[in-house]
């Protein structure tokens, strides 16, 4: 393992890893838990590996909150349009308010 971007992966301690963690996540391509530069470190520091996996799970879950689960069916849109049309034609409904 080599020193890259000022990080000495070979001699990294858990404390220095925690300090570098935001930068490591920002520069990671794919999952940080699969980064070959950190394989030896994670093998020697299972708590750090678990922390990274937990952060990855949290990030994936947070992203999924913004993804639509499904679009309403055409029948829902037709029903809404029909209801709006019916209400706009009803003289008892005052749409000017």
KOLZA-655882 format. One record per residue: residue number from 1; residue in one letter; y, x, z of N, C-alpha, C in turn. Coordinates in nm, 2 decimals. Layout:
N
+-------+------+--------+--------+--------+--------+--------+--------+--------+--------+--------+
! volum ! zado !    nc2 !    nc1 !    nc3 !   cac2 !   cac1 !   cac3 !    cc2 !    cc1 !    cc3 !
+-------+------+--------+--------+--------+--------+--------+--------+--------+--------+--------+
!   NUM !    a !      Y !      X !      Z !      Y !      X !      Z !      Y !      X !      Z !
...
+-------+------+--------+--------+--------+--------+--------+--------+--------+--------+--------+
end
This chain:
97
+-------+------+--------+--------+--------+--------+--------+--------+--------+--------+--------+
! volum ! zado !    nc2 !    nc1 !    nc3 !   cac2 !   cac1 !   cac3 !    cc2 !    cc1 !    cc3 !
+-------+------+--------+--------+--------+--------+--------+--------+--------+--------+--------+
!     1 !    x !  -0.12 !   0.08 !   0.00 !   0.00 !   0.00 !   0.00 !   0.12 !   0.09 !   0.00 !
!     2 !    x !   0.22 !   0.04 !  -0.06 !   0.34 !   0.12 !  -0.08 !   0.46 !   0.06 !  -0.01 !
!     3 !    x !   0.56 !   0.14 !   0.00 !   0.69 !   0.09 !   0.05 !   0.77 !   0.02 !  -0.06 !
!     4 !    x !   0.80 !  -0.10 !  -0.05 !   0.87 !  -0.17 !  -0.16 !   0.98 !  -0.25 !  -0.10 !
!     5 !    x !   1.10 !  -0.24 !  -0.16 !   1.22 !  -0.31 !  -0.11 !   1.25 !  -0.28 !   0.03 !
!     6 !    x !   1.23 !  -0.16 !   0.08 !   1.26 !  -0.12 !   0.21 !   1.15 !  -0.16 !   0.32 !
!     7 !    x !   1.04 !  -0.22 !   0.27 !   0.94 !  -0.26 !   0.37 !   0.82 !  -0.17 !   0.36 !
!     8 !    x !   0.78 !  -0.11 !   0.47 !   0.67 !  -0.02 !   0.48 !   0.54 !  -0.11 !   0.52 !
!     9 !    x !   0.47 !  -0.16 !   0.42 !   0.36 !  -0.25 !   0.44 !   0.25 !  -0.18 !   0.52 !
!    10 !    x !   0.23 !  -0.05 !   0.50 !   0.12 !   0.02 !   0.57 !   0.14 !   0.04 !   0.72 !
!    11 !    x !   0.27 !   0.06 !   0.76 !   0.29 !   0.08 !   0.90 !   0.37 !  -0.03 !   0.97 !
!    12 !    x !   0.36 !  -0.15 !   0.91 !   0.44 !  -0.27 !   0.96 !   0.37 !  -0.31 !   1.09 !
!    13 !    x !   0.46 !  -0.34 !   1.19 !   0.41 !  -0.40 !   1.32 !   0.44 !  -0.55 !   1.31 !
!    14 !    x !   0.37 !  -0.63 !   1.40 !   0.40 !  -0.77 !   1.41 !   0.55 !  -0.80 !   1.42 !
!    15 !    x !   0.62 !  -0.72 !   1.50 !   0.76 !  -0.75 !   1.53 !   0.84 !  -0.72 !   1.40 !
!    16 !    x !   0.81 !  -0.62 !   1.33 !   0.89 !  -0.59 !   1.20 !   0.85 !  -0.69 !   1.10 !
!    17 !    x !   0.72 !  -0.74 !   1.10 !   0.68 !  -0.84 !   1.01 !   0.76 !  -0.97 !   1.03 !
!    18 !    x !   0.78 !  -1.01 !   1.15 !   0.86 !  -1.13 !   1.18 !   1.00 !  -1.11 !   1.14 !
!    19 !    x !   1.06 !  -0.99 !   1.15 !   1.19 !  -0.97 !   1.10 !   1.20 !  -0.98 !   0.95 !
!    20 !    x !   1.10 !  -0.94 !   0.88 !   1.10 !  -0.94 !   0.74 !   1.05 !  -1.07 !   0.68 !
!    21 !    x !   0.99 !  -1.16 !   0.76 !   0.93 !  -1.28 !   0.71 !   1.02 !  -1.36 !   0.62 !
!    22 !    x !   1.14 !  -1.39 !   0.65 !   1.23 !  -1.47 !   0.56 !   1.24 !  -1.40 !   0.42 !
!    23 !    x !   1.26 !  -1.27 !   0.42 !   1.27 !  -1.20 !   0.29 !   1.14 !  -1.20 !   0.21 !
!    24 !    x !   1.03 !  -1.18 !   0.29 !   0.90 !  -1.18 !   0.22 !   0.87 !  -1.32 !   0.16 !
!    25 !    x !   0.90 !  -1.43 !   0.23 !   0.88 !  -1.56 !   0.17 !   0.97 !  -1.58 !   0.05 !
!    26 !    x !   1.10 !  -1.53 !   0.06 !   1.19 !  -1.55 !  -0.05 !   1.15 !  -1.48 !  -0.18 !
!    27 !    x !   1.08 !  -1.36 !  -0.16 !   1.05 !  -1.28 !  -0.28 !   0.90 !  -1.30 !  -0.32 !
!    28 !    x !   0.83 !  -1.38 !  -0.25 !   0.69 !  -1.40 !  -0.28 !   0.67 !  -1.48 !  -0.41 !
!    29 !    x !   0.57 !  -1.43 !  -0.48 !   0.53 !  -1.50 !  -0.61 !   0.40 !  -1.57 !  -0.57 !
!    30 !    x !   0.40 !  -1.70 !  -0.56 !   0.28 !  -1.76 !  -0.51 !   0.28 !  -1.77 !  -0.36 !
!    31 !    x !   0.16 !  -1.77 !  -0.30 !   0.14 !  -1.78 !  -0.16 !   0.15 !  -1.64 !  -0.10 !
!    32 !    x !   0.23 !  -1.63 !   0.01 !   0.25 !  -1.50 !   0.08 !   0.11 !  -1.47 !   0.14 !
!    33 !    x !   0.03 !  -1.57 !   0.18 !  -0.09 !  -1.54 !   0.25 !  -0.19 !  -1.47 !   0.15 !
!    34 !    x !  -0.17 !  -1.48 !   0.02 !  -0.25 !  -1.41 !  -0.08 !  -0.19 !  -1.28 !  -0.13 !
!    35 !    x !  -0.08 !  -1.24 !  -0.08 !  -0.01 !  -1.12 !  -0.13 !  -0.10 !  -1.00 !  -0.09 !
!    36 !    x !  -0.15 !  -0.93 !  -0.20 !  -0.24 !  -0.81 !  -0.17 !  -0.17 !  -0.70 !  -0.09 !
!    37 !    x !  -0.04 !  -0.69 !  -0.09 !   0.03 !  -0.59 !  -0.02 !   0.01 !  -0.61 !   0.13 !
!    38 !    x !  -0.01 !  -0.74 !   0.17 !  -0.03 !  -0.77 !   0.31 !  -0.17 !  -0.79 !   0.36 !
!    39 !    x !  -0.27 !  -0.78 !   0.27 !  -0.41 !  -0.80 !   0.31 !  -0.45 !  -0.72 !   0.43 !
!    40 !    x !  -0.43 !  -0.59 !   0.43 !  -0.47 !  -0.51 !   0.54 !  -0.40 !  -0.55 !   0.67 !
!    41 !    x !  -0.27 !  -0.58 !   0.66 !  -0.19 !  -0.62 !   0.77 !  -0.24 !  -0.75 !   0.83 !
!    42 !    x !  -0.27 !  -0.85 !   0.74 !  -0.32 !  -0.97 !   0.79 !  -0.46 !  -0.96 !   0.86 !
!    43 !    x !  -0.54 !  -0.87 !   0.80 !  -0.67 !  -0.85 !   0.86 !  -0.66 !  -0.79 !   1.00 !
!    44 !    x !  -0.56 !  -0.70 !   1.02 !  -0.54 !  -0.64 !   1.15 !  -0.46 !  -0.73 !   1.25 !
!    45 !    x !  -0.39 !  -0.83 !   1.19 !  -0.30 !  -0.92 !   1.27 !  -0.32 !  -1.06 !   1.24 !
!    46 !    x !  -0.43 !  -1.12 !   1.29 !  -0.47 !  -1.26 !   1.25 !  -0.36 !  -1.36 !   1.29 !
!    47 !    x !  -0.29 !  -1.33 !   1.40 !  -0.19 !  -1.43 !   1.44 !  -0.07 !  -1.44 !   1.34 !
!    48 !    x !  -0.04 !  -1.32 !   1.28 !   0.06 !  -1.32 !   1.18 !   0.01 !  -1.39 !   1.05 !
!    49 !    x !  -0.11 !  -1.37 !   1.02 !  -0.17 !  -1.44 !   0.90 !  -0.17 !  -1.59 !   0.93 !
!    50 !    x !  -0.21 !  -1.64 !   1.05 !  -0.21 !  -1.78 !   1.08 !  -0.06 !  -1.84 !   1.07 !
!    51 !    x !   0.03 !  -1.76 !   1.12 !   0.17 !  -1.80 !   1.11 !   0.22 !  -1.83 !   0.97 !
!    52 !    x !   0.18 !  -1.74 !   0.88 !   0.22 !  -1.75 !   0.74 !   0.15 !  -1.87 !   0.68 !
!    53 !    x !   0.02 !  -1.89 !   0.71 !  -0.05 !  -2.01 !   0.66 !   0.01 !  -2.14 !   0.71 !
!    54 !    x !   0.05 !  -2.14 !   0.84 !   0.12 !  -2.26 !   0.89 !   0.25 !  -2.28 !   0.82 !
!    55 !    x !   0.33 !  -2.18 !   0.80 !   0.46 !  -2.20 !   0.72 !   0.44 !  -2.25 !   0.58 !
!    56 !    x !   0.33 !  -2.20 !   0.52 !   0.30 !  -2.24 !   0.38 !   0.26 !  -2.39 !   0.38 !
!    57 !    x !   0.19 !  -2.43 !   0.48 !   0.15 !  -2.57 !   0.49 !   0.27 !  -2.66 !   0.51 !
!    58 !    x !   0.36 !  -2.62 !   0.60 !   0.48 !  -2.69 !   0.62 !   0.57 !  -2.70 !   0.50 !
!    59 !    x !   0.58 !  -2.59 !   0.43 !   0.66 !  -2.59 !   0.30 !   0.60 !  -2.68 !   0.20 !
!    60 !    x !   0.47 !  -2.68 !   0.18 !   0.40 !  -2.76 !   0.08 !   0.42 !  -2.91 !   0.12 !
!    61 !    x !   0.41 !  -2.94 !   0.25 !   0.42 !  -3.08 !   0.29 !   0.56 !  -3.13 !   0.27 !
!    62 !    x !   0.66 !  -3.04 !   0.30 !   0.80 !  -3.08 !   0.28 !   0.83 !  -3.11 !   0.14 !
!    63 !    x !   0.78 !  -3.03 !   0.05 !   0.80 !  -3.05 !  -0.10 !   0.74 !  -3.18 !  -0.14 !
!    64 !    x !   0.63 !  -3.22 !  -0.09 !   0.56 !  -3.34 !  -0.13 !   0.64 !  -3.46 !  -0.08 !
!    65 !    x !   0.72 !  -3.45 !   0.02 !   0.80 !  -3.56 !   0.06 !   0.90 !  -3.61 !  -0.04 !
!    66 !    x !   0.94 !  -3.52 !  -0.13 !   1.04 !  -3.55 !  -0.24 !   0.97 !  -3.59 !  -0.37 !
!    67 !    x !   0.84 !  -3.59 !  -0.38 !   0.77 !  -3.63 !  -0.50 !   0.74 !  -3.78 !  -0.49 !
!    68 !    x !   0.78 !  -3.85 !  -0.60 !   0.74 !  -3.99 !  -0.60 !   0.59 !  -4.01 !  -0.60 !
!    69 !    x !   0.55 !  -4.11 !  -0.52 !   0.40 !  -4.13 !  -0.51 !   0.36 !  -4.21 !  -0.63 !
!    70 !    x !   0.44 !  -4.31 !  -0.68 !   0.41 !  -4.38 !  -0.80 !   0.53 !  -4.46 !  -0.84 !
!    71 !    x !   0.53 !  -4.50 !  -0.96 !   0.64 !  -4.59 !  -1.02 !   0.59 !  -4.73 !  -1.01 !
!    72 !    x !   0.68 !  -4.83 !  -0.98 !   0.65 !  -4.97 !  -0.98 !   0.59 !  -5.01 !  -1.12 !
!    73 !    x !   0.50 !  -5.10 !  -1.12 !   0.44 !  -5.15 !  -1.24 !   0.54 !  -5.23 !  -1.32 !
!    74 !    x !   0.51 !  -5.25 !  -1.45 !   0.60 !  -5.33 !  -1.54 !   0.62 !  -5.47 !  -1.49 !
!    75 !    x !   0.51 !  -5.52 !  -1.42 !   0.52 !  -5.66 !  -1.37 !   0.63 !  -5.67 !  -1.26 !
!    76 !    x !   0.64 !  -5.57 !  -1.18 !   0.74 !  -5.57 !  -1.08 !   0.88 !  -5.57 !  -1.14 !
!    77 !    x !   0.90 !  -5.49 !  -1.24 !   1.03 !  -5.49 !  -1.31 !   1.06 !  -5.62 !  -1.38 !
!    78 !    x !   0.96 !  -5.68 !  -1.44 !   0.98 !  -5.81 !  -1.50 !   1.01 !  -5.92 !  -1.40 !
!    79 !    x !   0.95 !  -5.91 !  -1.29 !   0.97 !  -6.01 !  -1.18 !   1.12 !  -5.99 !  -1.13 !
!    80 !    x !   1.16 !  -5.87 !  -1.11 !   1.30 !  -5.85 !  -1.07 !   1.40 !  -5.90 !  -1.17 !
!    81 !    x !   1.38 !  -5.87 !  -1.30 !   1.46 !  -5.92 !  -1.40 !   1.47 !  -6.07 !  -1.41 !
!    82 !    x !   1.35 !  -6.13 !  -1.40 !   1.34 !  -6.28 !  -1.40 !   1.42 !  -6.34 !  -1.29 !
!    83 !    x !   1.40 !  -6.28 !  -1.17 !   1.47 !  -6.33 !  -1.05 !   1.62 !  -6.32 !  -1.07 !
!    84 !    x !   1.67 !  -6.21 !  -1.12 !   1.81 !  -6.19 !  -1.14 !   1.86 !  -6.29 !  -1.24 !
!    85 !    x !   1.79 !  -6.31 !  -1.34 !   1.83 !  -6.40 !  -1.45 !   1.84 !  -6.54 !  -1.39 !
!    86 !    x !   1.74 !  -6.58 !  -1.31 !   1.74 !  -6.72 !  -1.25 !   1.86 !  -6.73 !  -1.16 !
!    87 !    x !   1.88 !  -6.63 !  -1.08 !   1.99 !  -6.64 !  -0.98 !   2.13 !  -6.65 !  -1.05 !
!    88 !    x !   2.14 !  -6.58 !  -1.16 !   2.27 !  -6.57 !  -1.23 !   2.30 !  -6.71 !  -1.30 !
!    89 !    x !   2.19 !  -6.78 !  -1.33 !   2.21 !  -6.91 !  -1.40 !   2.22 !  -7.03 !  -1.30 !
!    90 !    x !   2.19 !  -7.00 !  -1.17 !   2.20 !  -7.11 !  -1.07 !   2.35 !  -7.13 !  -1.03 !
!    91 !    x !   2.40 !  -7.25 !  -1.05 !   2.54 !  -7.28 !  -1.02 !   2.57 !  -7.27 !  -0.87 !
!    92 !    x !   2.47 !  -7.28 !  -0.79 !   2.49 !  -7.27 !  -0.64 !   2.51 !  -7.13 !  -0.60 !
!    93 !    x !   2.48 !  -7.03 !  -0.68 !   2.49 !  -6.89 !  -0.65 !   2.63 !  -6.84 !  -0.70 !
!    94 !    x !   2.71 !  -6.79 !  -0.60 !   2.84 !  -6.74 !  -0.64 !   2.83 !  -6.59 !  -0.65 !
!    95 !    x !   2.83 !  -6.53 !  -0.77 !   2.81 !  -6.39 !  -0.79 !   2.95 !  -6.31 !  -0.78 !
!    96 !    x !   3.06 !  -6.39 !  -0.77 !   3.19 !  -6.32 !  -0.77 !   3.23 !  -6.26 !  -0.64 !
!    97 !    x !   3.15 !  -6.28 !  -0.54 !   3.19 !  -6.23 !  -0.40 !   3.15 !  -6.09 !  -0.39 !
+-------+------+--------+--------+--------+--------+--------+--------+--------+--------+--------+
end
